[in-house]
Amino acid sequence: GSADPQRPASAPPLIGSWGRRADYGRSASSPAPQTVTDAVPLANRAKTQGMMDVSIAVADATGGLASGLVVSAAGCPVLALVGGLVSLAVLPAITATTRSR
């Protein structure tokens, strides 16, 4: 069939991109899981790490699904705008957290 003119040729399929995001979610690139598990007693660390891993994987999958739906319905520019607005909304929380330390 012919390519969809609304979809960029380089846009990955939803399933394939989710797999790559899931791999990144399991990687140790983020210090957050390590920080959380260091803060809990040794007896609870394995359970806490498991919950953190599952939470990150679910967040990755949800974000991948949502972004795929947004791109399908409204296009990449809308996805970029929504991502920018969400990023701006998170900045006050980051600022408040770093000031309280």
Contact map, one row per residue, 1 for C-alpha under 8 A:
11100000000000000000000000000000000000000000000000000000000000000000000000000000000000000000000000000
11110000000000000000000000000000000000000000000000000000000000000000000000000000000000000000000000000
11111010100000000000000000000000000000000000000000000000000000000000000000000000000000000000000000000
01111110000000000000000000000000000000000000000000000000000000000000000000000000000000000000000000000
00111111000000000000000000000000000000000000000000000000000000000000000000000000000000000000000000000
00011111000000000000000000000000000000000000000000000000000000000000000000100000000000000000000000000
00111111101000000000000000000000000000000000000000000000000000000000000100100000000000000000000000000
00001111111000000000000000000000000000000000000000000000000000000000000000000000000000000000000000000
00100011111000000000000000000000000000000000000000000000000000000000000000000000000000000000000000000
00000001111100000000000000000000000000000000000000000000000000000000000000000000000000000000000000000
00000011111110000000000000000000000000000000000000000000000000000000000000000000000000000000000000000
00000000011111011000000000000000000000000000000000000000000000000000000000000000000000000000000000000
00000000001111111000000000000000000000000000000000000000000000000000000000000000000000000000000000000
00000000000111111100000000000000000000000000000000000000000000011001000000000000000000000000000000000
00000000000011111110000000000000000000000000000000000000000000000000000000000000000000000000000000000
00000000000111111111000000000000000000000000000000000000000000000000000000000000000000000000000000000
00000000000111111111100000000000000000000000000000000000000000010000000000000000000000000000000000000
00000000000001111111110000000000000000000000000000000000000110011000000000000000000000000000000000000
00000000000000111111111000000000000000000000000000000000000000000000000000000000000000000000000000000
00000000000000011111111100000000000000000000000000000000000000000000000000000000000000000000000000000
00000000000000001111111110000000000000000000000000000000000110010000000000000000000000000000000000000
00000000000000000111111111000000000000000000000000000000100110000000000000000000000000000000000000000
00000000000000000011111111100000000000000000000000000000000000000000000000000000000000000000000000000
00000000000000000001111111101000000000000000000000000000000000000000000000000000000000000000000000000
00000000000000000000111111110000000000000000000000001001100100000000000000000000000000000000000000000
00000000000000000000011111110000000000000000000000001001100000000000000000000000000000000000000000000
00000000000000000000001111111100000000000000000000000000000000000000000000000000000000000000000000000
00000000000000000000000011111110000000000000000000000000000000000000000000000000000000000000000000000
00000000000000000000000100111110000000000000000000000000000000000000000000000000000000000000000000000
00000000000000000000000000111111100000000000000000000000000000000000000000000000000000000000000000000
00000000000000000000000000011111111000000000000000000000000000000000000000000000000000000000000000000
00000000000000000000000000000111111100000000000000000000000000000000000000000000000000000000000000000
00000000000000000000000000000111111110000000000010011000000000000000000000000000000000000000000000000
00000000000000000000000000000011111111000000000000000000000000000000000000000000000000000000000000000
00000000000000000000000000000011111111100000000000000000000000000000000000000000000000000000000000000
00000000000000000000000000000001111111110000000100000000000000000000000000000000000000000000000000000
00000000000000000000000000000000111111110000100110000000000000000000000000000000000000000000000000000
00000000000000000000000000000000011111111000100000000000000000000000000000000000000000000000000000000
00000000000000000000000000000000001111111000000000000000000000000000000000000000000000000000000000000
00000000000000000000000000000000000111111101100100000000000000000000000000000000000000000000000000000
00000000000000000000000000000000000001111111100000000000000000000000000000000000000000000000000000000
00000000000000000000000000000000000000011111100000000000000000000000000000000000000000000000000000000
00000000000000000000000000000000000000001111110000000000000000000000000000000000000000000000000000000
00000000000000000000000000000000000000011111111100000000000000000000000000000000000000000000000000000
00000000000000000000000000000000000011011111111110000000000000000000000000000000000000000000000000000
00000000000000000000000000000000000000000011111111000000000000000000000000000000000000000000000000000
00000000000000000000000000000000000000000001111111100000000000000000000000000000000000000000000000000
00000000000000000000000000000000000110010001111111110000000000000000000000000000000000000000000000000
00000000000000000000000000000000100010000000111111111000000000000000000000000000000000000000000000000
00000000000000000000000000000000000000000000011111111100000000000000000000000000000000000000000000000
00000000000000000000000000000000000000000000001111111110000000000000000000000000000000000000000000000
00000000000000000000000000000000100000000000000111111111000000000000000000000000000000000000000000000
00000000000000000000000011000000100000000000000011111111100000000000000000000000000000000000000000000
00000000000000000000000000000000000000000000000001111111110000000000000000000000000000000000000000000
00000000000000000000000000000000000000000000000000111111111000000000000000000000000000000000000000000
00000000000000000000000011000000000000000000000000011111111100000000000000000000000000000000000000000
00000000000000000000010011000000000000000000000000001111111110000000000000000000000000000000000000000
00000000000000000000000000000000000000000000000000000111111111000000000000000000000000000000000000000
00000000000000000000000000000000000000000000000000000011111111100000000000000000000000000000000000000
00000000000000000100110010000000000000000000000000000001111111110000000000000000000000000000000000000
00000000000000000100110000000000000000000000000000000000111111111000000000000000000000000000000000000
00000000000000000000000000000000000000000000000000000000011111111100000000000000000000000000000000000
00000000000000000000000000000000000000000000000000000000001111111110000000000000000000000000000000000
00000000000001001100100000000000000000000000000000000000000111111111000000000000000000000000000000000
00000000000001000100000000000000000000000000000000000000000011111111100000000000000000000000000000000
00000000000000000000000000000000000000000000000000000000000001111111110000000000000000000000000000000
00000000000000000000000000000000000000000000000000000000000000111111111000000010000000000000000000000
00000000000001000000000000000000000000000000000000000000000000011111111100000000000000000000000000000
00000000000000000000000000000000000000000000000000000000000000001111111110000000000000000000000000000
00000000000000000000000000000000000000000000000000000000000000000111111111110110000000000000000000000
00000000000000000000000000000000000000000000000000000000000000000011111111110110000000000000000000000
00000010000000000000000000000000000000000000000000000000000000000001111111100000000000000000000000000
00000000000000000000000000000000000000000000000000000000000000000000111111100000000000000000000000000
00000000000000000000000000000000000000000000000000000000000000000000011111111110000000000000000000000
00000110000000000000000000000000000000000000000000000000000000000000011111111110000000000000000000000
00000000000000000000000000000000000000000000000000000000000000000000011001111111000000000000000000000
00000000000000000000000000000000000000000000000000000000000000000000000001111111100000000000000000000
00000000000000000000000000000000000000000000000000000000000000000000011001111111110000000000000000000
00000000000000000000000000000000000000000000000000000000000000000010011001111111111000000000000000000
00000000000000000000000000000000000000000000000000000000000000000000000000011111111100000000000000000
00000000000000000000000000000000000000000000000000000000000000000000000000001111111110000000000000000
00000000000000000000000000000000000000000000000000000000000000000000000000000111111111000000000000000
00000000000000000000000000000000000000000000000000000000000000000000000000000011111111100000000000000
00000000000000000000000000000000000000000000000000000000000000000000000000000001111111110000000000000
00000000000000000000000000000000000000000000000000000000000000000000000000000000111111111000000000000
00000000000000000000000000000000000000000000000000000000000000000000000000000000011111111100000000000
00000000000000000000000000000000000000000000000000000000000000000000000000000000001111111110000000000
00000000000000000000000000000000000000000000000000000000000000000000000000000000000111111111000000000
00000000000000000000000000000000000000000000000000000000000000000000000000000000000011111111100000000
00000000000000000000000000000000000000000000000000000000000000000000000000000000000001111111110000000
00000000000000000000000000000000000000000000000000000000000000000000000000000000000000111111111000000
00000000000000000000000000000000000000000000000000000000000000000000000000000000000000011111111100000
00000000000000000000000000000000000000000000000000000000000000000000000000000000000000001111111110000
00000000000000000000000000000000000000000000000000000000000000000000000000000000000000000111111111000
00000000000000000000000000000000000000000000000000000000000000000000000000000000000000000011111111100
00000000000000000000000000000000000000000000000000000000000000000000000000000000000000000001111111110
00000000000000000000000000000000000000000000000000000000000000000000000000000000000000000000111111111
00000000000000000000000000000000000000000000000000000000000000000000000000000000000000000000011111111
00000000000000000000000000000000000000000000000000000000000000000000000000000000000000000000001111111
00000000000000000000000000000000000000000000000000000000000000000000000000000000000000000000000111111
00000000000000000000000000000000000000000000000000000000000000000000000000000000000000000000000011111
